[in-house]
């Protein structure tokens, strides 16, 4: 039993540590902030000519850090766009070395500065054809204005696309879609579509689509016929909006619902009932293991003191005799309660003498196998707890609700994680909030596992009869402890309530014969602690 407990907690710790690495991965956008350089701002001015080609000029401001002297710029086009020409210029007095590889699909440029500087400005000009697609019922200008940069986050992107008057006068904001749309602010000013974005993560890309009449695109020599359509664009936009709303909703669920459930579960199932104390229980009518489980260990299992109290009760009733060196077992024990029969079987699993008596081994000195003793004790403990639970002293519904909710909660978290990694672009729509979202997801992950092992007593509560039983017995315990002398039955109750060591230490209230009984129980207690499940 102990081994299972340790494995359970080891597994939970393992899962929480594993979640930390997920947190590192999800927080990727934030960690990029400490990259060798940052792109503080990008100003993009583009113009669509009558032939369907897009003329672009970009002005990027780079900030270098940690004595870094390198930076990069890339442009990767998606079908059917083609790069016609480009030029890259770095406005810096110090020496600059460029390494550029290009193809019709774009270019990759690496800039090396020969002297240490804090930053520089890069001007990039290029012409793209094939950005206008003619579909079945619509024409679309598709411009991927920003590419993922593996080295740094980009902030403050502004984009202005000047369109032919024939297009600009016929479009509205509903004809423009942007990805990621959450961070984008779009407006139409004159013949231009203007866009602003506060930031874009290192792994994200930005794309704008402008839909317009197919008849206008037919006059453009460099327009390309594709399968694009109004319904496809609308569906793509709706899916993107749903995905982002779904992610936002799930994250909101993960933040708000646990606190809501924790609070109301405690209010509904964890608040103790108010009862009026009455004298309703006589101390001699209650077995020791029941007192031990209900009074000494509310909402928990019966412990070793409950077993010792049962042994002493069997001695008091004559089923066994506790001697100074051994325990004598009576001839006929068939009529005793079942839990006492299990306790007797537990004692018989110890060292048996020729005369049928039982000797309690010395836990420190004797080399004695306790496997059978432990097995029998666990049987007794389980049987005793079944009787305790049948008495309806506690209500465990709140604990059950929390266990079910924690499993459900982890399932929802797993759905979020799968959704995030399956739709990475949606997650990257939250550039400035990426670290916060990652922290929230990781905290939720840990909370889900911790809820699985929350102590039952937090969300369990007394039944009215259980609360009354507890209150009356706490009064009885005080009365017993105030007695100047104690009977053997009194000793059994006090042992069940955990006062064995105090009784042995304070010998004024116990006789020599009772002290012998208590010392034999103490010897048995040491043995029980050694095999404690």
C-alpha positions as CSV (number, residue, x, y, z in Angstrom):
1,X,0.0,0.0,0.0
2,X,2.8,2.4,0.9
3,X,4.6,1.5,-2.3
4,X,1.6,2.3,-4.4
5,X,1.3,5.7,-2.6
6,X,4.9,6.5,-3.4
7,X,4.5,5.5,-7.1
8,X,1.4,7.6,-7.5
9,X,3.1,10.7,-6.2
10,X,6.3,10.0,-8.2
11,X,4.1,9.7,-11.4
12,X,2.4,13.0,-10.6
13,X,5.7,14.8,-10.0
14,X,7.0,13.3,-13.3
15,X,4.0,14.6,-15.2
16,X,4.4,18.1,-13.7
17,X,8.1,18.1,-14.6
18,X,7.2,17.0,-18.1
19,X,4.7,19.8,-18.3
20,X,7.5,22.2,-17.5
21,X,9.2,21.3,-20.8
22,X,5.9,21.9,-22.6
23,X,5.8,25.3,-20.9
24,X,9.3,26.0,-22.3
25,X,8.2,25.0,-25.8
26,X,4.9,27.0,-25.6
27,X,6.8,30.0,-24.3
28,X,9.0,30.0,-27.4
29,X,7.9,33.4,-28.5
30,X,8.9,35.0,-25.2
31,X,12.3,33.3,-25.1
32,X,13.0,34.8,-28.6
33,X,13.0,38.2,-26.9
34,X,16.4,37.4,-25.6
35,X,17.7,36.5,-29.1
36,X,20.9,38.1,-30.5
37,X,18.8,40.9,-32.2
38,X,15.3,42.3,-32.4
39,X,13.4,43.9,-35.2
40,X,12.0,47.0,-33.5
41,X,9.8,48.1,-36.4
42,X,9.0,47.3,-40.1
43,X,7.4,49.8,-42.5
44,X,6.2,48.1,-45.7
45,X,4.9,50.2,-48.7
46,X,3.6,48.2,-51.6
47,X,1.8,49.1,-54.9
48,X,-0.1,46.8,-57.2
49,X,0.3,47.9,-60.8
50,X,-2.1,47.4,-63.7
51,X,-0.2,44.3,-64.8
52,X,-0.8,42.5,-61.5
53,X,2.7,42.8,-60.2
54,X,3.4,44.0,-56.6
55,X,6.2,46.5,-56.0
56,X,7.3,46.4,-52.4
57,X,9.7,48.5,-50.3
58,X,10.4,47.5,-46.7
59,X,12.2,49.6,-44.1
60,X,13.3,47.5,-41.1
61,X,15.0,48.8,-37.9
62,X,17.3,46.2,-36.2
63,X,18.6,46.3,-32.6
64,X,21.6,44.1,-31.9
65,X,22.5,42.7,-28.4
66,X,25.2,40.8,-26.6
67,X,28.0,42.0,-29.0
68,X,26.2,40.4,-31.8
69,X,27.1,41.5,-35.4
70,X,24.8,39.4,-37.5
71,X,21.1,39.6,-38.6
72,X,18.9,38.0,-41.2
73,X,16.1,38.8,-43.6
74,X,14.1,36.3,-45.6
75,X,11.3,36.2,-48.1
76,X,9.7,32.9,-49.0
77,X,6.8,33.1,-51.4
78,X,3.9,30.7,-51.7
79,X,2.4,29.4,-55.0
80,X,1.7,31.0,-57.4
81,X,3.8,34.1,-56.4
82,X,7.2,34.5,-58.1
83,X,10.1,36.8,-57.2
84,X,11.1,38.9,-60.2
85,X,13.8,41.1,-58.7
86,X,15.1,42.4,-55.4
87,X,17.7,44.6,-53.7
88,X,19.0,44.8,-50.1
89,X,20.7,47.9,-48.7
90,X,22.0,48.4,-45.2
91,X,22.3,52.1,-44.1
92,X,25.4,51.8,-42.0
93,X,28.8,53.5,-42.2
94,X,30.7,50.5,-41.0
95,X,31.6,47.6,-43.3
96,X,28.8,45.2,-44.2
97,X,29.1,41.8,-45.7
98,X,26.0,40.2,-47.3
99,X,25.4,36.5,-47.9
100,X,22.3,36.1,-50.1
101,X,20.8,33.0,-51.7
102,X,17.8,33.5,-54.0
103,X,15.4,31.7,-56.3
104,X,12.0,32.5,-58.0
105,X,10.5,31.4,-54.6
106,X,12.3,34.1,-52.6
107,X,15.6,34.8,-50.9
108,X,17.5,34.4,-47.7
109,X,19.9,37.2,-46.7
110,X,22.5,37.1,-43.8
111,X,24.1,40.4,-42.8
112,X,27.5,40.5,-41.1
113,X,28.7,43.8,-39.6
114,X,32.5,44.3,-39.3
115,X,32.3,46.5,-36.3
116,X,30.2,46.5,-33.1
117,X,27.1,48.5,-33.4
118,X,23.8,48.7,-31.4
119,X,21.6,48.6,-34.5
120,X,21.1,49.4,-38.2
121,X,18.4,50.0,-40.8
122,X,17.8,47.7,-43.7
123,X,15.9,48.7,-46.9
124,X,14.6,45.9,-49.0
125,X,12.9,46.3,-52.4
126,X,11.5,43.6,-54.5
127,X,8.9,42.9,-57.2
128,X,6.5,39.9,-57.1
129,X,4.3,38.6,-59.8
130,X,1.5,36.1,-59.5
131,X,0.1,37.7,-56.4
132,X,-3.3,38.1,-58.1
133,X,-5.3,34.9,-58.4
134,X,-8.3,34.5,-60.7
135,X,-10.8,32.0,-59.3
136,X,-14.1,30.6,-60.3
137,X,-16.1,33.6,-59.1
138,X,-13.6,36.1,-57.6
139,X,-10.1,37.5,-57.9
140,X,-7.8,37.7,-54.9
141,X,-4.6,39.6,-54.1
142,X,-2.6,37.4,-51.8
143,X,0.4,39.0,-50.2
144,X,2.4,37.2,-47.5
145,X,4.0,40.4,-46.0
146,X,6.0,38.8,-43.2
147,X,8.0,35.6,-43.0
148,X,8.9,33.6,-39.8
149,X,12.3,34.8,-38.4
150,X,13.9,32.1,-36.4
151,X,16.2,34.6,-34.6
152,X,13.9,37.3,-33.2
153,X,10.5,38.6,-32.6
154,X,9.3,41.5,-34.8
155,X,7.4,44.4,-33.4
156,X,5.4,47.4,-34.9
157,X,4.7,46.2,-38.4
158,X,2.9,48.7,-40.6
159,X,1.8,47.8,-44.1
160,X,0.3,50.0,-46.9
161,X,-0.8,48.5,-50.2
162,X,-1.8,51.0,-52.9
163,X,-4.4,49.5,-55.2
164,X,-5.5,50.5,-58.7
165,X,-8.5,52.9,-58.4
166,X,-10.7,50.3,-60.1
167,X,-10.2,48.0,-57.2
168,X,-9.9,50.5,-54.3
169,X,-13.3,52.1,-55.0
170,X,-15.1,48.8,-55.0
171,X,-13.8,47.0,-51.9
172,X,-14.9,47.2,-48.2
173,X,-13.3,45.9,-45.0
174,X,-15.3,42.7,-45.3
175,X,-13.3,42.0,-48.5
176,X,-10.0,42.0,-46.6
177,X,-8.8,39.1,-44.4
178,X,-5.6,39.1,-42.4
179,X,-3.8,36.3,-40.6
180,X,-3.2,36.5,-37.7
181,X,-6.3,38.7,-37.5
182,X,-6.3,39.2,-33.7
183,X,-3.3,41.6,-33.7
184,X,-4.1,43.3,-37.0
185,X,-5.8,46.7,-37.4
186,X,-7.0,47.3,-40.9
187,X,-8.5,50.3,-42.6
188,X,-9.0,51.6,-46.1
189,X,-7.7,55.1,-46.8
190,X,-8.1,56.5,-50.3
191,X,-6.7,53.9,-52.7
192,X,-4.7,52.2,-50.0
193,X,-5.3,49.4,-47.6
194,X,-3.4,50.1,-44.4
195,X,-2.5,47.6,-41.7
196,X,-0.9,47.8,-38.3
197,X,0.4,45.0,-36.1
198,X,1.9,45.4,-32.6
199,X,4.1,42.3,-32.8
200,X,4.6,39.0,-34.6
201,X,6.3,36.0,-33.0
202,X,9.5,34.5,-34.4
203,X,7.6,31.5,-35.8
204,X,4.7,33.4,-37.2
205,X,3.9,34.7,-40.6
206,X,1.6,37.5,-41.8
207,X,-0.6,37.4,-44.8
208,X,-3.3,39.7,-46.3
209,X,-5.9,38.8,-48.8
210,X,-8.0,41.4,-50.7
211,X,-11.0,40.1,-52.7
212,X,-12.3,42.0,-55.7
213,X,-14.1,41.5,-59.0
214,X,-12.9,38.8,-61.4
215,X,-13.5,41.1,-64.4
216,X,-10.9,43.5,-63.2
217,X,-8.3,40.8,-62.8
218,X,-8.9,39.5,-66.3
219,X,-7.2,42.7,-67.6
220,X,-4.0,42.0,-65.7
221,X,-1.4,40.3,-67.8
222,X,0.4,38.6,-64.8
223,X,-2.7,37.4,-63.0
224,X,-2.8,33.6,-62.4
225,X,-5.8,31.4,-62.8
226,X,-6.4,29.1,-59.7
227,X,-9.2,27.3,-57.9
228,X,-9.8,30.0,-55.4
229,X,-13.4,31.0,-54.7
230,X,-15.5,33.2,-52.4
231,X,-16.7,30.2,-50.4
232,X,-13.1,28.9,-49.9
233,X,-11.9,32.3,-48.6
234,X,-15.0,32.7,-46.4
235,X,-14.5,29.2,-45.0
236,X,-10.8,29.8,-44.3
237,X,-11.6,33.0,-42.5
238,X,-14.4,31.4,-40.4
239,X,-12.2,28.5,-39.5
240,X,-9.4,30.8,-38.4
241,X,-11.9,32.9,-36.3
242,X,-13.4,29.7,-34.8
243,X,-10.0,28.3,-34.0
244,X,-8.8,31.4,-32.2
245,X,-12.1,31.8,-30.4
246,X,-12.1,28.2,-29.4
247,X,-8.5,28.5,-28.0
248,X,-9.5,31.6,-26.1
249,X,-12.6,30.0,-24.7
250,X,-10.7,26.9,-23.6
251,X,-8.0,28.9,-21.9
252,X,-10.7,31.0,-20.2
253,X,-12.3,27.7,-19.1
254,X,-9.0,26.5,-17.7
255,X,-8.5,29.7,-15.7
256,X,-12.0,30.3,-14.4
257,X,-13.7,26.9,-14.0
258,X,-11.2,25.3,-11.5
259,X,-11.7,28.1,-9.0
260,X,-15.5,28.1,-9.5
261,X,-15.6,24.3,-9.0
262,X,-13.3,24.3,-6.0
263,X,-15.4,27.0,-4.3
264,X,-18.8,25.6,-4.9
265,X,-17.7,22.0,-4.2
266,X,-16.5,23.1,-0.8
267,X,-19.7,25.1,-0.2
268,X,-22.0,22.4,-1.3
269,X,-20.2,19.3,0.1
270,X,-17.5,20.4,2.4
271,X,-19.3,22.6,5.0
272,X,-20.0,20.8,8.2
273,X,-23.7,20.5,9.2
274,X,-24.8,22.4,12.3
275,X,-26.1,20.1,15.0
276,X,-27.0,20.6,18.7
277,X,-24.9,18.5,21.1
278,X,-26.9,15.9,23.0
279,X,-25.9,13.0,25.3
280,X,-26.5,10.1,23.0
281,X,-23.6,7.7,23.2
282,X,-22.3,5.6,26.0
283,X,-18.5,5.0,25.9
284,X,-18.7,1.3,26.5
285,X,-21.0,0.7,23.6
286,X,-18.5,1.8,20.9
287,X,-15.6,-0.5,19.7
288,X,-12.1,1.0,19.8
289,X,-11.5,0.8,16.1
290,X,-14.6,2.8,15.4
291,X,-13.5,5.5,17.8
292,X,-10.1,5.5,16.2
293,X,-11.4,5.9,12.7
294,X,-14.1,8.5,13.5
295,X,-12.7,10.5,16.4
296,X,-8.9,10.3,16.1
297,X,-8.7,10.1,12.3
298,X,-11.7,11.8,10.8
299,X,-12.1,11.1,7.1
300,X,-9.1,8.7,7.2
301,X,-8.4,5.1,7.8
302,X,-8.3,3.2,11.1
303,X,-4.7,3.2,12.3
304,X,-2.5,1.1,14.5
305,X,-4.1,2.5,17.7
306,X,-7.4,1.1,16.5
307,X,-5.9,-2.4,16.2
308,X,-4.2,-2.1,19.7
309,X,-7.6,-1.1,21.2
310,X,-9.2,-4.1,19.6
311,X,-6.5,-6.4,21.1
312,X,-7.1,-4.9,24.5
313,X,-10.9,-5.2,24.2
314,X,-10.4,-8.9,23.4
315,X,-8.3,-9.2,26.5
316,X,-11.0,-7.5,28.6
317,X,-13.7,-9.9,27.3
318,X,-11.5,-13.0,27.8
319,X,-11.0,-14.0,24.1
320,X,-7.2,-13.6,24.7
321,X,-4.9,-13.0,27.6
322,X,-2.1,-10.4,27.4
323,X,0.8,-11.7,29.5
324,X,4.1,-10.2,30.2
325,X,5.9,-12.2,27.6
326,X,3.2,-13.8,25.4
327,X,-0.5,-13.7,24.4
328,X,-2.7,-16.7,25.2
329,X,-5.5,-17.4,22.9
330,X,-8.8,-18.8,24.1
331,X,-10.2,-22.2,22.9
332,X,-13.4,-21.1,21.3
333,X,-13.6,-17.8,19.5
334,X,-16.3,-18.4,16.9
335,X,-18.9,-16.1,18.5
336,X,-16.8,-13.0,18.5
337,X,-17.3,-10.1,16.0
338,X,-15.8,-10.6,12.5
339,X,-13.3,-7.7,12.9
340,X,-12.1,-9.3,16.2
341,X,-11.7,-12.6,14.3
342,X,-9.5,-10.9,11.7
343,X,-7.5,-9.3,14.6
344,X,-7.0,-12.7,16.2
345,X,-5.8,-14.1,12.9
346,X,-3.3,-11.3,12.7
347,X,-1.9,-12.1,16.1
348,X,-1.8,-15.8,15.3
349,X,0.4,-15.0,12.3
350,X,3.2,-14.1,14.7
351,X,5.6,-16.5,16.4
352,X,3.6,-19.4,17.8
353,X,4.7,-21.4,20.9
354,X,4.2,-25.1,21.6
355,X,1.4,-24.4,24.1
356,X,-0.6,-22.4,21.5
357,X,0.3,-19.0,22.8
358,X,1.6,-16.2,20.7
359,X,4.9,-14.4,21.3
360,X,5.4,-10.9,20.0
361,X,8.8,-10.7,18.3
362,X,11.3,-8.0,19.2
363,X,11.2,-5.7,16.1
364,X,14.7,-4.5,16.8
365,X,16.5,-7.8,17.6
366,X,14.6,-10.8,16.2
367,X,15.2,-11.8,12.6
368,X,11.5,-12.7,11.9
369,X,9.5,-12.5,8.6
370,X,6.5,-10.2,9.0
371,X,5.0,-10.7,5.6
372,X,2.1,-12.8,6.8
373,X,1.5,-10.5,9.8
374,X,1.4,-7.5,7.4
375,X,-1.0,-9.3,5.1
376,X,-3.4,-10.3,7.9
377,X,-3.3,-6.8,9.4
378,X,-4.3,-5.2,6.0
379,X,-7.2,-7.6,5.8
380,X,-8.3,-6.5,9.3
381,X,-7.9,-2.9,8.5
382,X,-10.0,-3.1,5.3
383,X,-12.8,-5.0,7.1
384,X,-12.8,-2.5,9.9
385,X,-13.1,0.4,7.4
386,X,-16.0,-1.2,5.7
387,X,-17.9,-1.2,9.0
388,X,-16.9,2.4,9.7
389,X,-18.1,3.5,6.2
390,X,-21.4,1.6,6.6
391,X,-22.1,3.8,9.7
392,X,-22.6,6.9,7.5
393,X,-20.5,9.2,9.7
394,X,-19.0,11.0,6.6
395,X,-20.1,12.1,3.2
396,X,-17.5,11.7,0.5
397,X,-19.5,13.1,-2.4
398,X,-17.4,16.3,-2.6
399,X,-14.2,14.3,-2.8
400,X,-15.8,12.1,-5.6
401,X,-16.8,15.3,-7.5
402,X,-13.3,16.7,-7.3
403,X,-11.8,13.4,-8.5
404,X,-14.1,13.2,-11.5
405,X,-13.6,16.9,-12.2
406,X,-9.8,16.6,-12.1
407,X,-9.9,13.8,-14.7
408,X,-12.2,15.8,-16.9
409,X,-10.0,18.8,-16.4
410,X,-6.9,17.0,-17.6
411,X,-8.8,15.7,-20.6
412,X,-9.8,19.3,-21.5
413,X,-6.2,20.4,-21.0
414,X,-5.0,17.7,-23.3
415,X,-7.5,18.9,-26.0
416,X,-6.1,22.4,-25.7
417,X,-2.5,21.1,-26.0
418,X,-3.4,19.0,-29.0
419,X,-5.3,22.0,-30.5
420,X,-2.3,24.3,-29.9
421,X,0.3,22.1,-31.5
422,X,-2.1,21.1,-34.3
423,X,-2.9,24.8,-35.1
424,X,0.4,26.4,-34.2
425,X,-0.4,29.5,-36.2
426,X,-3.5,30.1,-34.0
427,X,-1.4,30.1,-30.9
428,X,1.1,32.5,-32.5
429,X,-1.8,34.9,-32.9
430,X,-1.1,35.8,-29.3
431,X,2.4,37.2,-29.6
432,X,2.6,39.5,-26.6
433,X,0.6,37.1,-24.5
434,X,2.5,34.0,-25.4
435,X,4.4,33.8,-22.1
436,X,1.2,34.5,-20.0
437,X,-0.7,31.8,-21.9
438,X,2.1,29.4,-21.5
439,X,2.3,30.1,-17.7
440,X,-1.5,29.6,-17.5
441,X,-1.4,26.3,-19.4
442,X,1.4,25.0,-17.2
443,X,-0.2,26.1,-14.0
444,X,-3.5,24.4,-15.1
445,X,-1.5,21.3,-16.0
446,X,-0.1,21.1,-12.4
447,X,-3.4,22.0,-10.9
448,X,-5.1,19.1,-12.7
449,X,-2.7,16.6,-11.3
450,X,-2.7,18.1,-7.8
451,X,-6.5,17.8,-7.7
452,X,-6.2,14.1,-8.1
453,X,-4.4,13.8,-4.8
454,X,-6.2,16.5,-2.8
455,X,-6.9,15.2,0.7
456,X,-10.4,13.7,1.0
457,X,-11.1,15.5,4.2
458,X,-11.1,18.9,2.5
459,X,-14.2,18.2,0.4
460,X,-15.7,15.5,2.6
461,X,-17.9,16.4,5.6
462,X,-19.7,15.0,8.6
463,X,-23.2,13.7,8.4
464,X,-25.5,15.2,11.1
465,X,-25.2,11.9,13.1
466,X,-21.5,11.7,12.5
467,X,-21.0,15.3,13.7
468,X,-23.0,14.6,16.8
469,X,-21.1,11.4,17.4
470,X,-17.8,13.3,17.1
471,X,-18.9,16.1,19.5
472,X,-20.2,13.7,22.1
473,X,-17.1,11.6,22.1
474,X,-14.7,14.5,22.4
475,X,-16.6,15.4,25.6
476,X,-16.3,11.8,26.7
477,X,-12.5,11.8,25.9
478,X,-12.1,14.8,28.2
479,X,-14.0,13.0,31.0
480,X,-11.8,9.9,30.7
481,X,-8.6,11.9,30.8
482,X,-9.8,13.7,34.0
483,X,-10.3,10.4,35.9
484,X,-7.9,9.7,38.7
485,X,-8.0,5.9,38.1
486,X,-8.9,4.0,34.9
487,X,-10.6,0.7,34.3
488,X,-9.4,-1.7,31.6
489,X,-12.3,-0.6,29.4
490,X,-11.2,3.0,29.9
491,X,-7.7,2.1,28.7
492,X,-9.1,0.5,25.6
493,X,-10.9,3.7,24.6
494,X,-7.9,5.9,25.4
495,X,-5.6,3.6,23.4
496,X,-7.9,3.9,20.5
497,X,-7.8,7.7,20.8
498,X,-4.0,7.7,20.6
499,X,-3.0,8.0,24.3
500,X,-1.0,4.8,24.7
501,X,2.4,6.5,25.2
502,X,0.9,9.1,27.6
503,X,-0.6,6.3,29.7
504,X,2.7,4.5,30.0
505,X,4.6,7.7,30.8
506,X,2.0,8.8,33.5
507,X,1.9,5.7,35.8
508,X,-0.1,7.4,38.6
509,X,-3.5,6.4,37.2
510,X,-2.7,2.8,36.1
511,X,-2.0,-0.3,38.1
512,X,1.0,-2.6,37.7
513,X,-1.2,-5.1,36.0
514,X,-2.5,-2.5,33.6
515,X,1.1,-1.3,33.0
516,X,2.0,-4.8,31.9
517,X,-0.8,-4.8,29.4
518,X,0.2,-1.4,28.1
519,X,3.8,-2.4,27.7
520,X,2.8,-5.5,25.7
521,X,0.7,-3.2,23.5
522,X,3.7,-0.9,23.1
523,X,5.8,-3.9,22.0
524,X,3.1,-4.7,19.5
525,X,2.9,-1.1,18.4
526,X,6.6,-1.1,17.4
527,X,6.0,-4.2,15.3
528,X,3.0,-2.5,13.6
529,X,5.0,0.6,12.8
530,X,7.6,-1.6,11.1
531,X,5.0,-3.1,8.8
532,X,2.8,0.0,8.4
533,X,1.2,-0.2,5.0
